[in-house]
Amino acid sequence: MDGPEQLHTQERLIGDLRQVIENAEELLKSTDHYSSVLYQSARAKLMQALLTATEELARFEDAQLSRMIAATHAANLVHKDRTGEQKLMRAFS
């Protein structure tokens, strides 16, 4: 199972990737008016990289969510939580 340090690193990576995507989107918006071939070529490459990064981010987030669900389910089994109330009370104990 993933340790707390590894989970923190993964969360930081996901946050960093989100920030890069936001910055790239802003760059694309702010350079839309440049029409030279050089700019348009660079913009096309950036758009492709942005698409790839967005898809990768979705995969990372899905994997992280799956791990969280599995860990919650395992904890519920270990602690024999049968009801939502039991799960909630354990979460705050």
N, C-alpha and C positions, 0 to 999 in steps of 0.2 A: 504494500500500500504506500501511497505517496506520503512523505513526511511534510511537516509544516513548512520547512524551509523551501522545499521543492514547490509546494503549492503557492507560496508567496512569490517565488521566482516566476512561475507560470502566470500568475495574476499580473505581475509587473510587466511581463512580456506582452500579454494581451493589451494592457493599458498603453504600453509604448506603441504597439502596432496600431491601435485606434488613433493615437496622436499623429503618427506618420500619415495615416490615411486622411485624417482631417486636414493636415498641412498640405498634402498633395492636392486634395480637392480645392483648397483655397488658392494654391498656386495656379492650378488650371483655370480657375475663374478669373484670376487677376491678369493672366497672360492671354486671354481669349482674343484681344484686339490686335495682337501681333500676327502679321500675315506672311512673314518671310518663310521660305522653305525650311530653313534651319530651325526656326521656332516651331513650325508645324510638325516637323519630324520629331523634335524633342518632346512636344506635347503628345504626339501619338504613342511614343514609347512610354511616357509617364502614364498615360491613360491605360495602356496594357498592364503595366506594373501595378497600377492602382486596382484594376480588376482582379488580378492575381492575388494581391494582398487582401482584398476584401473577401474573396473566397476562402483564403487561408484563415482569416480571422473567424469566419463563420464556422469552419471546421474546429478551430481551437476552442471556441465557445461551446460548441456542441459536445466536444469531448470533455470539457471541464464540467458541464452540466451533467453529463452521464456519470462521471466520477462522483459528483456530489450526491446524486440520487442513489447510486450504489452504496456509498458510505452511510447515508441516512438509513437505507434499508437494512444494512448489516447491523447498525447500531440498534435499530428497532428490534431486530431478532435477538441480539445479545441481551437487551434489557427487557425483552418480552412485552414491548409496548403493543397493545392491541387497539387502543382507541386514540383518537386525535388528542383527547385530553391528557392521556398518559404521555404522549410524545411531547406535548407542549410543557407539561409540568417538569419532565426530565430536562428539557432544553433550558429551563430557568432555574434548575437546582444546582 
